[in-house]
Amino acid sequence: MFDDLTAELSLLRVTASVSLFCLNCTQVNEDLMSRSKKIRDRLVEFEVNENREINKKFVFVAFFHTARSLGKYFYIVLVSYIIMLVY
């Protein structure tokens, strides 16, 4: 999707006639491409962070159930280990 947007932006006109002079739009096009790349990078970073939090919760729940089935001693050891991992 981002590549499509970049391709579309690169196809924009390089010059624009404005009454008595010709305006060069190269810098504007490059700025649009760099801004769209920054937005894409921020969205990817947000999704990665969201998934990281979900994975931490899933691992915690899995360890909790495993420890509970193993008994009280293992439960205490695993919970303290998970707390060390998360924080």
Chimera marker file (.cmm) of the C-alpha trace (Angstrom):
<marker_set name="trace">
<marker id="1" x="0.000" y="0.000" z="0.000" r="1" g="1" b="0" radius="0.5"/>
<marker id="2" x="2.797" y="2.402" z="0.873" r="1" g="1" b="0" radius="0.5"/>
<marker id="3" x="4.638" y="1.468" z="-2.306" r="1" g="1" b="0" radius="0.5"/>
<marker id="4" x="1.508" y="2.269" z="-4.314" r="1" g="1" b="0" radius="0.5"/>
<marker id="5" x="1.310" y="5.663" z="-2.643" r="1" g="1" b="0" radius="0.5"/>
<marker id="6" x="4.995" y="6.334" z="-3.311" r="1" g="1" b="0" radius="0.5"/>
<marker id="7" x="4.567" y="5.369" z="-6.952" r="1" g="1" b="0" radius="0.5"/>
<marker id="8" x="1.520" y="7.610" z="-7.243" r="1" g="1" b="0" radius="0.5"/>
<marker id="9" x="3.353" y="10.543" z="-5.654" r="1" g="1" b="0" radius="0.5"/>
<marker id="10" x="6.348" y="10.064" z="-7.941" r="1" g="1" b="0" radius="0.5"/>
<marker id="11" x="4.020" y="10.350" z="-10.948" r="1" g="1" b="0" radius="0.5"/>
<marker id="12" x="2.851" y="13.825" z="-9.935" r="1" g="1" b="0" radius="0.5"/>
<marker id="13" x="3.802" y="16.674" z="-12.205" r="1" g="1" b="0" radius="0.5"/>
<marker id="14" x="7.269" y="18.100" z="-11.724" r="1" g="1" b="0" radius="0.5"/>
<marker id="15" x="6.326" y="21.573" z="-12.918" r="1" g="1" b="0" radius="0.5"/>
<marker id="16" x="3.176" y="23.648" z="-12.734" r="1" g="1" b="0" radius="0.5"/>
<marker id="17" x="2.491" y="26.680" z="-14.895" r="1" g="1" b="0" radius="0.5"/>
<marker id="18" x="1.333" y="29.603" z="-12.798" r="1" g="1" b="0" radius="0.5"/>
<marker id="19" x="0.448" y="32.623" z="-14.963" r="1" g="1" b="0" radius="0.5"/>
<marker id="20" x="3.791" y="34.271" z="-15.785" r="1" g="1" b="0" radius="0.5"/>
<marker id="21" x="6.218" y="31.705" z="-14.382" r="1" g="1" b="0" radius="0.5"/>
<marker id="22" x="6.734" y="27.971" z="-14.084" r="1" g="1" b="0" radius="0.5"/>
<marker id="23" x="6.798" y="26.489" z="-10.576" r="1" g="1" b="0" radius="0.5"/>
<marker id="24" x="9.075" y="23.513" z="-9.845" r="1" g="1" b="0" radius="0.5"/>
<marker id="25" x="7.204" y="20.968" z="-7.677" r="1" g="1" b="0" radius="0.5"/>
<marker id="26" x="10.045" y="18.495" z="-7.118" r="1" g="1" b="0" radius="0.5"/>
<marker id="27" x="10.629" y="19.509" z="-3.504" r="1" g="1" b="0" radius="0.5"/>
<marker id="28" x="6.913" y="19.391" z="-2.727" r="1" g="1" b="0" radius="0.5"/>
<marker id="29" x="6.666" y="15.863" z="-4.161" r="1" g="1" b="0" radius="0.5"/>
<marker id="30" x="9.714" y="14.719" z="-2.202" r="1" g="1" b="0" radius="0.5"/>
<marker id="31" x="8.277" y="16.245" z="0.972" r="1" g="1" b="0" radius="0.5"/>
<marker id="32" x="4.984" y="14.403" z="0.440" r="1" g="1" b="0" radius="0.5"/>
<marker id="33" x="6.854" y="11.116" z="0.003" r="1" g="1" b="0" radius="0.5"/>
<marker id="34" x="8.960" y="11.640" z="3.130" r="1" g="1" b="0" radius="0.5"/>
<marker id="35" x="5.873" y="12.558" z="5.191" r="1" g="1" b="0" radius="0.5"/>
<marker id="36" x="3.994" y="9.480" z="4.017" r="1" g="1" b="0" radius="0.5"/>
<marker id="37" x="7.027" y="7.326" z="4.905" r="1" g="1" b="0" radius="0.5"/>
<marker id="38" x="7.119" y="8.844" z="8.419" r="1" g="1" b="0" radius="0.5"/>
<marker id="39" x="3.409" y="8.174" z="8.899" r="1" g="1" b="0" radius="0.5"/>
<marker id="40" x="3.842" y="4.576" z="7.740" r="1" g="1" b="0" radius="0.5"/>
<marker id="41" x="6.768" y="4.067" z="10.128" r="1" g="1" b="0" radius="0.5"/>
<marker id="42" x="4.764" y="5.449" z="13.049" r="1" g="1" b="0" radius="0.5"/>
<marker id="43" x="1.830" y="3.159" z="12.252" r="1" g="1" b="0" radius="0.5"/>
<marker id="44" x="4.110" y="0.121" z="12.056" r="1" g="1" b="0" radius="0.5"/>
<marker id="45" x="5.765" y="1.055" z="15.357" r="1" g="1" b="0" radius="0.5"/>
<marker id="46" x="2.354" y="1.466" z="17.017" r="1" g="1" b="0" radius="0.5"/>
<marker id="47" x="1.180" y="-1.961" z="15.817" r="1" g="1" b="0" radius="0.5"/>
<marker id="48" x="4.415" y="-3.617" z="16.948" r="1" g="1" b="0" radius="0.5"/>
<marker id="49" x="4.062" y="-2.111" z="20.431" r="1" g="1" b="0" radius="0.5"/>
<marker id="50" x="0.408" y="-3.156" z="20.653" r="1" g="1" b="0" radius="0.5"/>
<marker id="51" x="1.255" y="-6.730" z="19.660" r="1" g="1" b="0" radius="0.5"/>
<marker id="52" x="4.146" y="-6.798" z="22.116" r="1" g="1" b="0" radius="0.5"/>
<marker id="53" x="1.775" y="-5.932" z="24.969" r="1" g="1" b="0" radius="0.5"/>
<marker id="54" x="-0.727" y="-8.571" z="23.877" r="1" g="1" b="0" radius="0.5"/>
<marker id="55" x="2.038" y="-11.184" z="23.705" r="1" g="1" b="0" radius="0.5"/>
<marker id="56" x="3.255" y="-10.300" z="27.213" r="1" g="1" b="0" radius="0.5"/>
<marker id="57" x="-0.249" y="-10.819" z="28.595" r="1" g="1" b="0" radius="0.5"/>
<marker id="58" x="-0.614" y="-14.115" z="26.751" r="1" g="1" b="0" radius="0.5"/>
<marker id="59" x="2.722" y="-15.402" z="28.065" r="1" g="1" b="0" radius="0.5"/>
<marker id="60" x="1.784" y="-14.363" z="31.585" r="1" g="1" b="0" radius="0.5"/>
<marker id="61" x="-1.532" y="-16.230" z="31.430" r="1" g="1" b="0" radius="0.5"/>
<marker id="62" x="0.119" y="-19.339" z="29.950" r="1" g="1" b="0" radius="0.5"/>
<marker id="63" x="2.777" y="-19.387" z="32.682" r="1" g="1" b="0" radius="0.5"/>
<marker id="64" x="0.129" y="-18.782" z="35.339" r="1" g="1" b="0" radius="0.5"/>
<marker id="65" x="-1.903" y="-21.807" z="34.258" r="1" g="1" b="0" radius="0.5"/>
<marker id="66" x="1.222" y="-23.973" z="33.941" r="1" g="1" b="0" radius="0.5"/>
<marker id="67" x="2.430" y="-22.987" z="37.394" r="1" g="1" b="0" radius="0.5"/>
<marker id="68" x="-0.975" y="-23.566" z="38.922" r="1" g="1" b="0" radius="0.5"/>
<marker id="69" x="-1.099" y="-27.072" z="37.522" r="1" g="1" b="0" radius="0.5"/>
<marker id="70" x="2.425" y="-27.866" z="38.792" r="1" g="1" b="0" radius="0.5"/>
<marker id="71" x="1.732" y="-26.889" z="42.363" r="1" g="1" b="0" radius="0.5"/>
<marker id="72" x="2.250" y="-24.131" z="44.881" r="1" g="1" b="0" radius="0.5"/>
<marker id="73" x="6.052" y="-24.113" z="44.926" r="1" g="1" b="0" radius="0.5"/>
<marker id="74" x="6.409" y="-23.902" z="41.158" r="1" g="1" b="0" radius="0.5"/>
<marker id="75" x="3.648" y="-21.316" z="41.099" r="1" g="1" b="0" radius="0.5"/>
<marker id="76" x="5.647" y="-18.959" z="43.327" r="1" g="1" b="0" radius="0.5"/>
<marker id="77" x="8.848" y="-19.501" z="41.337" r="1" g="1" b="0" radius="0.5"/>
<marker id="78" x="7.210" y="-18.967" z="37.943" r="1" g="1" b="0" radius="0.5"/>
<marker id="79" x="5.234" y="-15.909" z="39.012" r="1" g="1" b="0" radius="0.5"/>
<marker id="80" x="8.359" y="-14.258" z="40.387" r="1" g="1" b="0" radius="0.5"/>
<marker id="81" x="10.201" y="-15.135" z="37.148" r="1" g="1" b="0" radius="0.5"/>
<marker id="82" x="7.423" y="-13.651" z="35.027" r="1" g="1" b="0" radius="0.5"/>
<marker id="83" x="7.396" y="-10.485" z="37.086" r="1" g="1" b="0" radius="0.5"/>
<marker id="84" x="11.125" y="-10.146" z="36.455" r="1" g="1" b="0" radius="0.5"/>
<marker id="85" x="10.573" y="-10.617" z="32.695" r="1" g="1" b="0" radius="0.5"/>
<marker id="86" x="7.717" y="-8.155" z="32.392" r="1" g="1" b="0" radius="0.5"/>
<marker id="87" x="9.260" y="-5.406" z="34.456" r="1" g="1" b="0" radius="0.5"/>
<link id1="1" id2="2" r="1" g="1" b="0" radius="0.2"/>
<link id1="2" id2="3" r="1" g="1" b="0" radius="0.2"/>
<link id1="3" id2="4" r="1" g="1" b="0" radius="0.2"/>
<link id1="4" id2="5" r="1" g="1" b="0" radius="0.2"/>
<link id1="5" id2="6" r="1" g="1" b="0" radius="0.2"/>
<link id1="6" id2="7" r="1" g="1" b="0" radius="0.2"/>
<link id1="7" id2="8" r="1" g="1" b="0" radius="0.2"/>
<link id1="8" id2="9" r="1" g="1" b="0" radius="0.2"/>
<link id1="9" id2="10" r="1" g="1" b="0" radius="0.2"/>
<link id1="10" id2="11" r="1" g="1" b="0" radius="0.2"/>
<link id1="11" id2="12" r="1" g="1" b="0" radius="0.2"/>
<link id1="12" id2="13" r="1" g="1" b="0" radius="0.2"/>
<link id1="13" id2="14" r="1" g="1" b="0" radius="0.2"/>
<link id1="14" id2="15" r="1" g="1" b="0" radius="0.2"/>
<link id1="15" id2="16" r="1" g="1" b="0" radius="0.2"/>
<link id1="16" id2="17" r="1" g="1" b="0" radius="0.2"/>
<link id1="17" id2="18" r="1" g="1" b="0" radius="0.2"/>
<link id1="18" id2="19" r="1" g="1" b="0" radius="0.2"/>
<link id1="19" id2="20" r="1" g="1" b="0" radius="0.2"/>
<link id1="20" id2="21" r="1" g="1" b="0" radius="0.2"/>
<link id1="21" id2="22" r="1" g="1" b="0" radius="0.2"/>
<link id1="22" id2="23" r="1" g="1" b="0" radius="0.2"/>
<link id1="23" id2="24" r="1" g="1" b="0" radius="0.2"/>
<link id1="24" id2="25" r="1" g="1" b="0" radius="0.2"/>
<link id1="25" id2="26" r="1" g="1" b="0" radius="0.2"/>
<link id1="26" id2="27" r="1" g="1" b="0" radius="0.2"/>
<link id1="27" id2="28" r="1" g="1" b="0" radius="0.2"/>
<link id1="28" id2="29" r="1" g="1" b="0" radius="0.2"/>
<link id1="29" id2="30" r="1" g="1" b="0" radius="0.2"/>
<link id1="30" id2="31" r="1" g="1" b="0" radius="0.2"/>
<link id1="31" id2="32" r="1" g="1" b="0" radius="0.2"/>
<link id1="32" id2="33" r="1" g="1" b="0" radius="0.2"/>
<link id1="33" id2="34" r="1" g="1" b="0" radius="0.2"/>
<link id1="34" id2="35" r="1" g="1" b="0" radius="0.2"/>
<link id1="35" id2="36" r="1" g="1" b="0" radius="0.2"/>
<link id1="36" id2="37" r="1" g="1" b="0" radius="0.2"/>
<link id1="37" id2="38" r="1" g="1" b="0" radius="0.2"/>
<link id1="38" id2="39" r="1" g="1" b="0" radius="0.2"/>
<link id1="39" id2="40" r="1" g="1" b="0" radius="0.2"/>
<link id1="40" id2="41" r="1" g="1" b="0" radius="0.2"/>
<link id1="41" id2="42" r="1" g="1" b="0" radius="0.2"/>
<link id1="42" id2="43" r="1" g="1" b="0" radius="0.2"/>
<link id1="43" id2="44" r="1" g="1" b="0" radius="0.2"/>
<link id1="44" id2="45" r="1" g="1" b="0" radius="0.2"/>
<link id1="45" id2="46" r="1" g="1" b="0" radius="0.2"/>
<link id1="46" id2="47" r="1" g="1" b="0" radius="0.2"/>
<link id1="47" id2="48" r="1" g="1" b="0" radius="0.2"/>
<link id1="48" id2="49" r="1" g="1" b="0" radius="0.2"/>
<link id1="49" id2="50" r="1" g="1" b="0" radius="0.2"/>
<link id1="50" id2="51" r="1" g="1" b="0" radius="0.2"/>
<link id1="51" id2="52" r="1" g="1" b="0" radius="0.2"/>
<link id1="52" id2="53" r="1" g="1" b="0" radius="0.2"/>
<link id1="53" id2="54" r="1" g="1" b="0" radius="0.2"/>
<link id1="54" id2="55" r="1" g="1" b="0" radius="0.2"/>
<link id1="55" id2="56" r="1" g="1" b="0" radius="0.2"/>
<link id1="56" id2="57" r="1" g="1" b="0" radius="0.2"/>
<link id1="57" id2="58" r="1" g="1" b="0" radius="0.2"/>
<link id1="58" id2="59" r="1" g="1" b="0" radius="0.2"/>
<link id1="59" id2="60" r="1" g="1" b="0" radius="0.2"/>
<link id1="60" id2="61" r="1" g="1" b="0" radius="0.2"/>
<link id1="61" id2="62" r="1" g="1" b="0" radius="0.2"/>
<link id1="62" id2="63" r="1" g="1" b="0" radius="0.2"/>
<link id1="63" id2="64" r="1" g="1" b="0" radius="0.2"/>
<link id1="64" id2="65" r="1" g="1" b="0" radius="0.2"/>
<link id1="65" id2="66" r="1" g="1" b="0" radius="0.2"/>
<link id1="66" id2="67" r="1" g="1" b="0" radius="0.2"/>
<link id1="67" id2="68" r="1" g="1" b="0" radius="0.2"/>
<link id1="68" id2="69" r="1" g="1" b="0" radius="0.2"/>
<link id1="69" id2="70" r="1" g="1" b="0" radius="0.2"/>
<link id1="70" id2="71" r="1" g="1" b="0" radius="0.2"/>
<link id1="71" id2="72" r="1" g="1" b="0" radius="0.2"/>
<link id1="72" id2="73" r="1" g="1" b="0" radius="0.2"/>
<link id1="73" id2="74" r="1" g="1" b="0" radius="0.2"/>
<link id1="74" id2="75" r="1" g="1" b="0" radius="0.2"/>
<link id1="75" id2="76" r="1" g="1" b="0" radius="0.2"/>
<link id1="76" id2="77" r="1" g="1" b="0" radius="0.2"/>
<link id1="77" id2="78" r="1" g="1" b="0" radius="0.2"/>
<link id1="78" id2="79" r="1" g="1" b="0" radius="0.2"/>
<link id1="79" id2="80" r="1" g="1" b="0" radius="0.2"/>
<link id1="80" id2="81" r="1" g="1" b="0" radius="0.2"/>
<link id1="81" id2="82" r="1" g="1" b="0" radius="0.2"/>
<link id1="82" id2="83" r="1" g="1" b="0" radius="0.2"/>
<link id1="83" id2="84" r="1" g="1" b="0" radius="0.2"/>
<link id1="84" id2="85" r="1" g="1" b="0" radius="0.2"/>
<link id1="85" id2="86" r="1" g="1" b="0" radius="0.2"/>
<link id1="86" id2="87" r="1" g="1" b="0" radius="0.2"/>
</marker_set>
